[in-house]
Every structure is written in structure tokens, then in C-alpha cells.
Amino acid sequence: MTLKQLRYVIKVAETGNITEAAKKLFIAQPSLTAAIRELENEYNITIFTRSKKGIEITTEGDEFLGYARQVLEQADLIEEKYTGVRHNKQRFCVSAQHYSFVVEAFVELLKEFGKDKYEFHIRETQTYDIIEDVACLRSEIGILYRNDFNETVIDKSLRDNGLEFHPLFKAKPHVFVGKNSPLGRKNFLTLDDLKAYPRLSYEQGSHNSFYFAEEILSTIDSDKEIIVRDRATLFNLLIGLDGYTICTGVISEELNGPNIVAKPLKVEDYMEIGYIIPGHTPLSQMTKNYIKMLEKSVSAQASSKD
């Protein structure tokens, strides 16, 4: 086994494609394939399999890649400590539903642990893609919610992909509205209060399903529906059209400005927000650091609401 081979398999896992990985590594595709095959033969494992979708990571490959990342992290630390030179960028990726505390934690992670060279990704994306990103190791961690309605489907999808859900906090449903909206003048809201106003929700693409919706109570009919793809657009429409979206109520005024407010929604429901990680893969130190930042951010924003 060589460090070069480990970098090869991680690049293939990141791209999901041998040809693309070879291009990024500046080597010939047959050489890359041969290097991976040598590694698999050395340890008598299968890291990747080929399918109609392309390259897929096996269960034992998933575990191997977790250890490979740790080895490379330690090798980079040794190189940096004793030569003062960092040849490789720090890399980290998180996939999440649209939560301000996720962004806030990401910012704090960069401030504290970002070195002179790094490549960090944050993907605010669809629920199905969050699960797939973590399962395929494109992201080290994912953040999403579950409750009584979607828990069975979400948990099955996580089990099928060898992933674990770890709770961060439970939230009572709130409604995000514009500060100057008629809805923003009320101390709390009911479902009847919302009927006359546009409901905004996040697009879930070809895997659209009530169970994968980012918003709770998605099965309730609304005469005025607006579907968006990003948080900035949603917030602009909340303000411009007096719309609303149902959410956790956790919001960062520093990141999102003072014109969006959260109002309690009088329903018997909840949102359990948590992070998902591979079940049999050791966490990188950067992932552990990010989880600490998430917990810190959630705690700080929850305290500000009290």
C-alpha cells in the first residue's frame, strides 16, 4: 500500500467515475485502474464495483476509505510539522437541508481550522441527495430532519445506505415570515392563519415525495404554492409576497438579516434535526470538529430565542 494509492481511491470515490478521476489525477485511466486493483488484491477486498450508474462503493470499501482518509490526514500533518510545507489542501464537505445554523457552524469551522490551503464545500441540497452524498462519501456528513411522519421512510433509506442518524435537537414547528407581513404581527400562528398566504417550500427534484419534503405538514393542501431551490430566493419571496414557510424556528439574524422572523405554529408536531454519517467509517478529525461547531451553533441560537 502507498499513499499514492490511497489518494487514488479517494479521488475515485469523490468523483464516482474512473475516467473523471484519472483526468483530475493527471494519469492514464488504465494506470489508475491497475493501481486500485493492486490495492484490492493486497488486502483481498473489493472497494468499488461497476454498475449502470457508474462506480459504486462496496460496504468494505466504505470502511476502507474511512481509514484511508485518516492515514492521509496524519501523513499531511507529519509533512506539515517537519517540513513546514503543506502540499495538499484541507478538504471537507457537508450536505444539508437549508438551515442557518449549518452555515454558521461551517463559517466557524473555517475560521478556527482553515489553514492557508483548503477546499471546503457546503451543499444546501435536496433530501435524497444529502443521503446519497454521504453514502457515496462525497460529503463527510449530512444534516436533515425527521419526525413521526417521515421517520420510517428516512430511517429505511439510511439503513439501506449504511448510514446512522445522530440527533442534535428537537424543535417545535415555527413559521418563517417577513417582519412586516400581516403574519409577522401575530404572537403565534395557526394553520387557518396561513391559508390566505403563499406557502414556500424547497424543490426535491425527481425524488420528490412528501416523506423527503424539507418542510413538515407538506401533505396539507395550499392554494398558493411556490417552490424554490435556494434559501436567499425563499427569504426574498417571504418578504416580497408576504409568504411563509414552516421550519424549526432556529435562525441567525447575523446571516439572514433582521427582516425574517419566526413565529410559533400551534400544531402537535415536532422536527428532530440531526446529522447523518456512515455507520462503519471512522470520522475524520475535521468532521468531529464540525460536529462540535454544530452543537455550539445550535446551543447559541436556541439560547438567543429564550
C-alpha positions in Angstrom: 0.0 0.0 0.0 1.2 3.5 -0.8 -0.1 7.0 0.0 -0.5 7.5 -3.7 -2.9 4.5 -4.0 -4.9 5.9 -1.1 -5.2 9.2 -2.8 -6.3 7.4 -6.0 -9.2 5.5 -4.3 -10.4 8.6 -2.5 -10.4 10.6 -5.7 -12.5 7.9 -7.5 -14.9 7.9 -4.5 -15.3 11.6 -4.7 -15.9 11.7 -8.5 -17.8 8.4 -8.8 -16.1 7.9 -12.1 -12.8 6.3 -13.1 -12.3 8.5 -16.2 -13.0 11.7 -14.4 -10.8 10.7 -11.5 -7.9 9.9 -13.9 -8.2 13.3 -15.5 -8.1 15.1 -12.1 -5.1 13.0 -11.1 -3.3 13.6 -14.4 -2.7 9.9 -15.0 -3.9 7.4 -17.6 -7.1 5.5 -16.9 -5.5 2.0 -17.2 -2.8 3.1 -14.7 -5.5 4.2 -12.2 -7.5 1.0 -12.6 -4.4 -1.1 -12.2 -3.3 0.8 -9.0 -6.7 0.3 -7.5 -6.8 -3.4 -8.4 -3.3 -3.9 -6.8 -4.6 -2.3 -3.6 -7.7 -4.5 -3.6 -5.6 -7.6 -4.2 -3.2 -6.7 -1.5 -5.9 -6.6 1.1 -8.3 -9.1 -0.5 -11.2 -6.6 -0.6 -13.4 -5.0 -3.3 -13.5 -1.3 -2.9 -15.5 -0.4 -6.0 -18.0 -2.2 -8.2 -19.2 -1.2 -11.6 -22.9 -0.7 -12.4 -25.1 1.1 -14.9 -24.9 4.1 -12.7 -21.1 4.0 -12.8 -18.7 3.3 -9.9 -20.3 2.2 -6.6 -18.6 1.8 -3.2 -19.0 -1.5 -1.5 -19.6 -1.9 2.2 -16.0 -2.9 2.9 -14.8 -0.2 0.5 -16.8 2.3 2.6 -15.0 1.2 5.7 -11.6 1.2 4.0 -12.0 4.7 2.7 -12.7 6.0 6.2 -9.3 4.6 7.3 -7.6 5.8 4.2 -8.7 9.4 4.9 -7.4 9.2 8.4 -4.0 7.8 7.2 -3.7 10.7 4.7 -4.7 13.3 7.3 -1.9 12.0 9.6 0.6 11.9 6.7 -0.3 15.5 5.8 0.2 16.6 9.5 3.6 14.9 9.6 4.6 16.6 6.4 3.5 20.0 7.6 5.1 19.7 11.0 8.5 18.6 9.9 8.9 20.4 6.6 6.7 23.4 7.2 5.2 22.7 3.8 1.6 21.8 3.1 1.3 20.2 -0.3 -2.3 19.3 -0.1 -5.4 21.3 0.5 -7.5 20.6 3.5 -10.8 19.2 2.2 -14.2 18.9 3.8 -17.7 18.7 2.5 -21.1 18.9 4.2 -24.5 18.3 2.6 -27.6 19.7 4.3 -31.1 21.0 4.2 -31.5 24.7 4.4 -30.6 25.7 8.0 -28.7 28.8 9.0 -27.0 27.1 11.9 -25.4 24.7 9.4 -23.8 27.7 7.6 -22.9 29.4 10.9 -21.0 26.2 12.1 -19.3 26.0 8.7 -18.1 29.6 9.0 -16.8 28.9 12.5 -15.0 25.7 11.3 -13.2 27.7 8.6 -12.2 30.4 11.0 -10.7 28.0 13.5 -9.4 25.2 11.5 -9.0 26.5 7.9 -5.3 26.6 7.0 -3.6 28.5 4.3 -4.7 26.0 1.7 -8.2 24.4 1.7 -11.2 23.4 -0.3 -14.4 23.2 1.7 -17.8 22.5 0.2 -21.2 23.2 1.7 -24.2 21.8 -0.3 -27.6 23.0 0.6 -29.5 20.4 -1.4 -32.4 18.0 -1.7 -33.0 15.4 1.0 -32.4 12.4 -1.3 -29.1 13.9 -2.5 -28.0 14.5 1.1 -28.3 10.8 1.8 -26.6 9.8 -1.4 -23.8 12.3 -0.9 -22.9 10.8 2.5 -23.4 7.2 1.3 -21.1 7.8 -1.6 -18.6 9.7 0.6 -18.9 12.9 -1.5 -19.7 14.5 1.8 -18.4 13.5 5.2 -21.6 14.5 7.0 -25.2 15.4 6.2 -27.9 17.3 8.1 -31.6 16.7 7.8 -34.7 16.3 9.9 -37.1 13.5 10.8 -40.4 13.2 12.7 -43.2 10.8 13.2 -44.5 11.3 9.6 -41.2 10.7 7.7 -39.2 8.7 10.2 -40.0 5.2 8.8 -39.0 6.2 5.2 -35.9 8.2 6.2 -34.6 5.5 8.6 -35.1 2.8 5.9 -33.2 4.9 3.4 -30.4 5.4 5.9 -30.2 1.7 6.8 -30.2 0.8 3.1 -27.2 3.0 2.6 -25.3 2.0 5.8 -25.8 5.4 7.5 -26.6 6.5 11.0 -28.7 9.4 12.3 -27.5 11.3 15.4 -29.9 13.8 16.9 -28.8 17.4 17.5 -32.1 18.9 18.9 -35.9 18.8 18.7 -37.8 21.8 17.7 -41.5 22.8 17.9 -42.8 23.9 14.5 -42.4 27.6 13.7 -43.2 29.7 10.7 -40.7 32.0 8.9 -42.4 35.2 7.7 -41.4 38.7 6.7 -41.1 41.0 9.7 -43.6 43.4 8.2 -46.0 40.7 6.9 -49.5 40.6 8.5 -48.5 37.2 9.8 -45.4 38.8 11.4 -47.6 40.9 13.7 -49.1 37.9 15.5 -47.5 36.3 18.6 -48.3 32.8 17.3 -49.9 31.3 14.2 -52.5 28.6 13.4 -52.9 26.7 10.1 -56.1 28.7 9.5 -54.0 31.9 9.7 -51.8 30.6 6.9 -54.5 29.7 4.4 -54.6 33.0 2.5 -50.9 33.3 2.0 -48.4 31.7 -0.4 -46.6 28.7 1.0 -42.9 28.4 0.0 -41.0 25.1 0.0 -37.8 23.7 -1.3 -37.7 21.7 -4.5 -37.0 18.0 -4.2 -36.4 17.2 -7.9 -37.1 13.8 -9.4 -37.2 12.2 -5.9 -40.0 14.5 -4.8 -42.1 12.9 -2.1 -44.0 14.1 1.0 -41.5 11.9 3.0 -38.5 13.8 1.6 -40.0 17.2 1.9 -37.9 19.6 3.9 -41.0 21.2 5.5 -43.3 19.4 7.9 -47.1 19.3 7.2 -46.3 19.0 3.5 -49.5 16.9 2.9 -51.8 19.8 3.8 -53.2 21.4 0.7 -52.3 25.0 -0.1 -54.0 27.1 -2.8 -50.8 29.2 -3.3 -47.6 27.1 -3.7 -44.2 28.5 -4.6 -41.3 26.0 -5.0 -37.7 27.3 -4.8 -34.2 25.9 -4.8 -32.2 28.2 -2.5 -32.6 30.0 0.8 -31.9 33.5 -0.4 -34.7 33.3 -3.0 -37.1 31.9 -0.4 -36.4 34.7 2.0 -36.8 37.3 -0.7 -40.2 35.9 -1.6 -41.2 35.7 2.0 -40.7 39.4 2.3 -41.9 40.4 -1.2 -45.1 38.3 -1.3 -45.9 38.0 2.4 -45.3 34.3 2.1 -44.4 31.7 4.7 -42.5 28.5 5.2 -42.8 26.1 8.1 -39.5 25.4 9.8 -37.5 24.8 13.1 -37.6 28.5 14.2 -33.8 28.5 14.6 -32.5 31.4 12.6 -29.4 33.6 12.6 -30.0 37.3 12.3 -26.3 37.8 11.6 -26.5 35.7 8.5 -30.1 36.2 7.4 -30.8 39.8 8.4 -33.5 41.3 10.7 -36.3 41.1 8.2 -37.2 37.5 8.7 -38.9 36.4 12.0 -40.0 33.0 13.4 -43.5 32.6 14.8 -44.6 29.6 16.8 -47.2 27.4 15.0 -49.9 25.9 17.1 -49.8 22.2 16.0 -48.9 19.0 17.7 -45.8 18.1 15.8 -42.0 18.4 16.0 -38.8 18.4 14.0 -35.8 16.3 15.1 -32.8 17.7 13.5 -29.7 15.6 13.3 -26.6 14.7 11.3 -26.0 11.5 9.3 -22.7 9.7 8.9 -21.5 6.4 7.6 -22.1 3.6 10.1 -18.8 1.8 9.8 -16.4 4.5 8.8 -14.2 6.4 11.3 -14.8 10.1 11.4 -12.1 12.4 10.3 -10.9 15.0 12.8 -12.4 17.8 10.6 -15.8 16.0 10.8 -15.5 15.8 14.6 -14.6 19.5 14.7 -17.6 20.3 12.6 -20.0 18.4 14.8 -18.7 20.4 17.8 -19.3 23.6 15.9 -22.9 22.4 15.0 -23.6 21.7 18.7 -22.2 25.1 19.6 -24.2 27.0 17.0 -27.4 25.2 17.8 -26.9 25.9 21.5 -26.2 29.6 20.9 -29.1 30.2 18.6 -31.5 28.3 20.9 -30.3 30.5 23.8 -31.0 33.7 21.8 -34.6 32.7 21.4 -35.2 32.3 25.2 
